Amino acid sequence: MKKINIYILSFLIGGAVWTSCVDDIAVGDSFLEKQPGVDVTQDTVFSNAEYTRRFLWNDYSKLYYGLPVYWNSIDNRMNMGVFETLSDCWHSHLSWDGVNRHYYSGSYSAGVEESSDATKFGYTKEEVWEAVRQSWIFIENVDRVPDMEDSEKERLKAEAKVIIASRYFDLFRHFGGLPIVDHAFEVSNDANAYYTERATVDSTVIFITNLLDEAAADLPWSLSAADISNWDGRFTKAAAMGLKCKVLLFAASPLFNDSDPYSTASPQDAVTNHQVWYGGYKPELWDECLQACEEFFTALNANGIYGLVQAAGSTTSDYRDAYRKAYFTRGSGGANTELLISTRVRYTYGYNGQWNYYFPQSCANGAITPTQEYVEMFPMADGTPFDWNDPDDVAKMFTDRDPRLFETILVNGANYQGRQAELWVGGREAQQNPAQETGEFATGYANFKYILDRSANLNQPTLWPYLRISEIYLIYAEALMKKGRMADAIAQVDAIRARVGMMGLVESNPDKDMLDEDILMEEILRERACELGLEDVRFFDMVRNKRADLFQRQLHGLRIYRADGKDGSWSDKDPATRGDHPTDFTYEIFKLTNSSRTWWTSFDPKWYLSAFPPVEVNKGYGLTQNPGW
């Protein structure tokens, strides 16, 4: 496992900024590496309640954050890219990101996990094991802190358990079964003393969910007003119970829970050992997921506090505000009743001072461009499906649509920086030549989520919505459907749709039999894509359901032309001579070719899970390689 030296300097967790102790205490693994007689030891850290709390707050800083924000091996994600662009909803036109270099090109291999920091999630490069070890050190030592109440010790231990569980889940959905680390390893000259053999999928899931159950028993349901003000982002019982639902959904899905393993390619040791599947289909896994969801909503009904953020009115603007607040606003259980788990980062750049310079620049370079397939997933404003063959739908496709479309994707004519966005060929935003596929508007659209219009979130940290209640509704819907409770499942989806003013699934789709599991499943997946766009959901939905058909399908963009034959900008022209704002357009759907994805023609199921770095496999502690790698 990678060893690190992290010092408490100044980092943000929730709303509080902590500065270094007067002793500049080193935390993480570093204090264990000091020789006897050196001033900073475990005894120092756990001799004082304040030092101990700061040790845990530093542990929180190792939680997953999904956006690329800085040039280093962790925070740049995939070298300005994100793995959601491996899904059918987003595409990358950024030639230097890991998405293009390793995945679209088909050059990804197990060796790349050692040679590059730009894979979708590195086994040893994401601070997972550092967070796990630091959490166990905390759990095993906090009881000896002399000036801390027992009740606080139990609460903080529970928070550390959720840190371990969340970090394990981050790895689990990329790699499958994992080595179980259930204590803090002592410093040893024997490298193998730090490792345990790879566990089965079943054992890994049980380990994660047991930690969450234990944590839920000792955590408050929600944060108090004072806690929200000072410690927004701390784990709660609601967070632990909600995360359990998400873990069990992934575990019960066909990737691991099927009559056949996802890949028959060699090596097959992980298959034989049930480290990448359960060894067959187990319907009881859906029972467990359903039970976890029902326990969550029973607790929610009893305790309140959390819930879907509802619109203040019935206009598109009202619905957009509600949706934005649900994923973008901090104050979990307070100002934002929907957010269960979130993480934040703050960085400063010397020449512009904006923490979020890096992510908007990755978008501007074409790293995260929406596909035409994604745009068409969003219904019309009333909830009926968008139909490209219906001239009325096409005429209204950028005006009367699901409000979440406008909060997720920048479209032609949208209100943008005090004017209307010009995404037609030659327009103020999309000035590209029709034959080119480059930059932020390479698909005819641009990402809007998180960066908004580049002014709403200046000089403040953008949170990462790791888990929202709307996702729990949709997890519940899927579990209900799997157990044959179709009407109840539909009701959960309809609650999400109602929040943005749309009719229910049945009313919106009179020509579809929503009692058919295949049809309802597609609607749930589509709803998850629309509700949870760019929240690391669509890619994993495709993976956990083994949707090779979605990975293989050719994706498209949209070229927009002014119907008056002009191709220049309008907003920057002389008002006296530019005429009326263009309102009529013609459209051309085109295939994305820059860059083409290897698996569009030769997808291999081995891509569902990542490879372990060979150097880890070769250490001989029982880490089997995933199939195909």
N, C-alpha and C positions, 0 to 999 in steps of 0.2 A: 504494500500500500504506500502511496505517495506520502511523504512527510512534509509538513509545512511549518512556516514560522509566521504567525499572525499576531500583530500587536494591536491592542486597543488604542487606536488613534482617535478617529472620529468617524462614526458611521451612523446611519439613520435607521431606526426601527420604529415604525409607527410615526409619531410626531416628536419623539424625543431624540436629541442629539447628545451622545455621551462622548466626553473627552477622556483622555488617558488618565489613569490613576497617577497619583503623585510618584508612585514607584515605577511607572511605566511597565506594569506587569505584562509579561508575555503570556498569551493564551494559545489554545489549540494544542498541538503536540509539542510545541517548542520547549515548554518548561520541563517536560519529561526527559528531554535530551540533554539537559544541563547536568554537569558532573556534581557529585556530592559536595556540599560545602558552598555551592553557589547560592546567592541570596533568594532567587525565585524558585519555589517548589510548589507541589500540590498543597503542602501545608500552608503556604502563604496565600494561595488563591482561596482556600476553603477555611481560612481563619477569620474571615470578615464577610458579613452578609452582602455588603456593597460589592466587594470584589467578586463574590460568587454570582451575584445577579449579572454582573457585567460579563462574566464568563459565558452565561447562558445567552445573553443578548448577542454576544459575538457569534454564538452557535446559530442563532436565528439568521444571521447575515449570510449563511451558507445555503439557505433555501433556494429553490429553483426560481429563476426569473427568465421569462421566455423571449424577450426582445434583445437584439444585439445593441449594446450600448457603449462599448469601449474596446480599444485595441489591446486585448490580452487573451490568453489562451482559454479563458472561461467566458468573459463577458462579450466577446465578439460573436458568440454563438457559432454560426457556420461561415465565419469570415464575412460578416455583414449579411448573411443569409439566414433563413429559418426553414426548418424541415416541413412546415406546412406547405411549402412550395413543391413538395413531393406528392401532394394530393392533387385532386382534379379541380380544386377551387382556386388555386394560386399557381403562378408560374414565375420563375426567375429568369431575368434577362441580364443578370450580372455575371459576366464571364469569369470573374476571379473568385466568386464565392464557392464554398464547398459543395453546394447543390450542383452547380455546373461541372466543377472539376472532378468530383468523385461519383456522383449519382446519375445525372443526365448522360454523362459520357460512358457510363458503364464500367469505369475503371476502379470502382470501389472493391477493396479486398480486405482480408483480415490485416494485412500488413499496413494498410492505410490508417488503421486504428493506432498504430505506433508512430507513423511518420507524420501525421497531420493532426492539428487541433480543430479542423473544420469538418469533422464528421458530425452526424446528427446528434449523437450523445455519447461522449467518451466514457468508457468503463472506469477509468482511473483519472479522468481529467475534469470532472464536474464538481469536485469537493464533496462528493457523496460520502466517501469513506472517512474523510476528515470530520464531517458533520456527525456521522455515526459514532466514531470513536470519541469525539468530544462530548457527545450526549451521554454515552455510557460512563465516561469519567465523571460527568456531573452527577448522574444518578447514583453512582457508587460512593460519592464523597459528600454530597450535600447534607447528609444527616449529621455530619460532625461540625457543621457551622454553628458556632456558639450563640450568636445574636440574631437568630432567625426562628420565627414561630414554626411549630411542626406543621400547621396547616399550610403555610406558605411553601415549606419544603415539599409537601405532597403535591401541591399544585405545580410547582416548578418541575418536579420529576415527571409529572404527567405531560407537561409541555415538551420536555426533552424526548419523551416517547413518541409524540406526534412528529417531531422532527425526524426521528429515525424512520418511522413508518412512511412519511412522505418521501423521504429520500430513497428508501427502498422501492417504493412504487415508481419513482422516476426512472430507476434502472430496470425494474421488472417489465415495464411495457416496451422497453427496447431490447431486452436480452432474454427474458424468461426467468427460470429458476436461478437463484443466486446463493452464494455462500452465506450462511447465517452467522452473523456476528452478534452475540448476545451478552457480551461483556467487553470491558476495556482491556485490550491486550497490554501486558507489561512490556517494558523495554527489554529487548533480548538481542543477543548477537546472532541468534538463529532466525534467519529470515522467515522460515516456514512457521515459526511460532505465531506469526501475525495472521495466518490464514486458516480457513476451514474449507472443506470440500464443498462443491456445488450441491445445493439442495434441490429437491423436486419442486415442480410448480406448486403442488399441494402444500408442501411444507413452507414454502416461501409465502404463500397467501395466508396460511394460518399464523405464521410469525407476524406478518404485518397487521392482520386484523386483531390478533390478541393484544398487540401493543395499543391499538386504537380503543379496544374495549377497556383495557386497564386505564388508559388515559381518560376516557369518557367518565369513568367512575369517580375521578378526582378533580375534574375541571368544572368550573361554573358554566351554566348553559350559555351565558352571554357575558359580555364585558359590561361593567358598570359605566355610568356616564364619565366618571373620573378616569377609569381605565381607557375608555375610548379616546379621551382627550390626550392622555399621556402615552398610552401603550396600544394604540390601534394596530392590529396585526398579530397580537398574541392569540394563541390557540384557545379555543373554547370546547365545551362538550358538543355543541352543535357542529363545529368544524370536524371534530374527531368522528362523530357519527356520520356526517355527510361524506367524508373521505372514505369511510368503510364501504358505503354504497358504491362509490366510484371504483374502488379496488375490486369489489365482488362482481361488478358488471364486466370488467375487463377479463377477469378470471373465468366467468361463465360463458364467454363468447366463443365462437367456433375456432379461433386461433388455437386455444388450448383445450377447449371442451368439444371434441368432435370424435366421430368414429375412426377417423384417419388423422395421422399427423400432418402438419402443414407442409412438410417437405420430406421427400424420400431420398434426397441427395446425401452423399457421404460427406462427412462422417455421421454415423447414426447413433453414436454413444449417448448423446443427450436425449434422443428419442427413446432408446431402449431404457434409459434410466428415468424416464418420465420427467425430465428437466425442462422440456419444451411443450409438454401436453400432459393431460391427465391419464393417458393410456386408453381412452375411450370416452364416449359421451355419458355425462352424468347429469341427468335432469335435476337432481337435488341441488346443484349449484345455483340454478335459477331460483329455487326455493329460498336459499340463503340470501341471495341478492334481494328478493322480494321482501323477506323478513326484515332485513336491514333497512330497507326503504320505509316499511310500515312502522318500524320502531322510531325512525327519524321523524316521520310526520305525526306520529302519536305524541312525541316529545314536543314537536313544534306547536301542535294544537294546545298542549297543556301549558307551555311556557311563553308562547308568543315571541315578541321582539323581532324575529326574522320574518321575511315574506317577500313576495315579488313586489318590486317597485311599481306602483301604479301611476298612470298618467293623471295629471291634474285636470285635463279637459279631453275633448274629443277631436282635436285637430291633429294634423300630421306632425306639427311642431311639438304638441303635447306628448304624443307617443314617442317621438324621437328623444325628447328630453328624459322621459322615463327610462327608455332603453339605455341611453348614455349614462345616466346616473347609476344604473344597475351594475355596470362593469367598470366605470371610470372614476366614481366618487369614493373616497375613503370614508372611514367611519363605520366599520362593519357592525351591523346591528343598531347603529345610530342613524347618522345621516344617510347611510346606505343600508337598508334592511336586508338586502339580497346577498351581500358578499360574505362568504363563510371563511375563505382563506385567500389572502393576498400577500404579495411581496413587493418591495420597492427598492430602488437604487437611486443614488444621486451622484453624478459626476460633474465636474466643472472643466470647461475647455477655455484655455487662456484667451483665445481671440474672439470668442463670442459669449462666453459665460453661460451658455445654455446646457443644462444636463442632457438634453435629448438631441443634441446635434447629430450624433452618430446614427440613430435609428432613422430619422427623416432623410438623412443623406443616403442610407442604404435603399430607402424607397425611391429617392430621386434618381438613383443609379439603376433602377429597374429590378431590384432584388425581390420585390413583393408585388406582383401585378395580378389583378383578378382575371379570371378566365370568363369567357362568354357562358360556359357551362354553369359557372357559379352564379352569374347574374340571373340566368334563367331559372335558378332554383327558387328565387324570391317570388312569392305570389303577387297578384295585383293587390291594391289597397284593401279590397273587401275580402281577400283570402282565396279567391279563385285562382287556379294555376295560370301562370303566364303562358300564352300560346303565340309562338313566333309566326304562325300561319294565320293569326287573326289580326287583320289590319287595325282594328280598334285598339287591341292590346299594344301593338307596335307603336301606334300614335301616342299612347299614354305611358310607354315603358320607362320614361324618365321623369314622370310626374305623379302618376297614380299607382304607386307600388307599395309593397310592404315597407313601412318606415325604417325597418332595420337595414334595408338595402342602402339607403342614403347615409346611414350612420357607419356603415362598413366600407362602402365603395364610393369613390368620387365619380359621378356620372356627368354627362354633358348637360349643361343648363342648371346644375345645382348651385345653390347659394354658396359662394366661396370667396372669402376675403373681401366681402362687401360688394360683390358683383356676381355675375353668372359664369360658371366654369365653361371654358371653350375647349371642348375635347374633339371638335371636328379637325380634320386634317388641315394643318396650317393655323389652327386656332391658337389663342394666347398660351394655353397650357400645352396642347398636343401639336407641336409644330413639325412633327416628323413627316418625312416623305412616306406616302402610302406603301411603298415597297420595303420600308425598313421596319425592323422590330427592335427598337432600342429604347432605353430610358424608362422613366416613370409611367408613361402612357403607352407603352409598347403594345398593349392589348386593346387600346381604346378606352381604358379605364385606369384608375389609380387607387391605391390603398388610401382609405380615409380614417380607419380605426386607429385609435391612440394618438395619431398626430393631428387629427381633426383638420382645422384650416391653418394650422401652424401658428396660431396665436392664442388659442384657448388655454393652453397648458404651459406657457412659457414660464421658466424659472420655478417650476414646481415638479416634484417627482411624479412620474406616471406609474401607477401601480400595475402589477400583473395579476389579473383575476384568476387565480389558481383554481378556485371552486366557487360557483354561485348556486343559489337555490334553484334557479331556472334549470340548471343541469340536473339537479336531483329530481325535479319533476319529470324530466325526459328519461332519466335512468329508471325511475319508477314506472313510467309508461311502458318501457321495453320489457321490464320484468313482469308486469301485469299481462302484457301480450303473450309472453312466452308461457304463461300459465293459463292461457285461454280466456282471460278476463278482458275481452276486447273493449267493451263499453267503458270500463274503468280506465283502461289505457288511453282511449280517445279523450276522456275527460281531462287527463293530465296534460296532454298536448294542447287541448283547447284552452286551458288556463294560460299557457304561454302565448298563444295566438291572441287571446282577448286583451292581453296587456298592451298590444300594439294595434288594437282596433279591428282585428280580422275575425271573420266568422269561423265557426268550428270546421273540423275536417269533413264531416259528413255533409254539412250544408254547402261547403265550398266545392265538393267533389261528387255531385249527384250521379256521375257516370262510373264511379269507382265503388267497389264493394269493400268498405273499410273493415269488414269482419274477416276478410281474407288476410292471413298473417303475412304473406309476402308483400301484399299491397300496403298494409299498415306499417310494416317494417321500413319500406322505402320512404314513407311519409315521415316516420320518426327520424330516420337518418337525414332526410332533407331538412326537417325542422331543426335538428341539432346543428347542421351546417349554417343555417341562417341565424339562429339564435346565438351560437357560440363561435362565430367566425373569428379566425386568427387567435383562438384561445387553445391551440394544440388539441383540437377535438377531431376535425375531419380526417386528418392523416391516420390517427389511431382508430377511428371508426372503420376506415378502409382496411387497416391491418387486422384488427380483432375479428372482423367478419370475413377475412380472407377474400376480399373483393378484387381479385385479379382483373375482372372486367372493367372496373373503374380505373385501375392503374394503367391498363392497356389502351384505353380509348384515346383517340386523337383529340386534343384540346384546341380551342379556337379563341380568336379575338374578334373585335368589331371595328371596322373602319367607318368613320362617319364623315359625310360630305355635305357641304351646304348645297341645298337644292337650287340656289340662285347661281350656281356655277363658280362662285368666289371661294377662295381657299385661305384668305387672310384672316387676321384677327379683327375683331369688331370693337372691343372695349377700349383699345388704345388709339383708336382713330378719332379724328376731329368730329365732335358731336354735330357740327353744322353740316357735315357732308357724308357721314357714315350711314345715314338712314336708320330704319327700324332694326332692332335686334333680330338676327336670324331665328326663325322658328320652324322652318321646314328643312328636312334633311333626308338624305338617302343613305342606305346602309349596305355594307358588304361584310359578311362573315368570312373570315379567312383562317386557315390552319396556322397554328403556331409552329414555326420551324426553327426559331432561333432562341434557345437551343432545343433541338429535338431530344426526347428522352429515349434512351436505349430500350427501355421496357415497353415502349409503344408497339414494338414489333417482336420483342423477345423477352417478355416478363418471366421471371423465375420466382417461385414462391419463397425461395431462400431469402429474398429481400425483405420479407415481413419482419425478421429480427436481425439485429446487428451482429457482427462478429466480435468475439473477444480478442483483445490484443494477443498475438502469439506468445509474446514474452510472458504474459500471465499464465497462459495455458501450459507453457513449457516449464514453469516452476514446479510442477508436479504435485500440487496440493489438492488435485481433484477437480479442477475447473475444466470441464469438457467443452469442446468447441461446438458452436451451433451448426446445424445442418447446412451443407453447401459451402461452408467457408473453411 
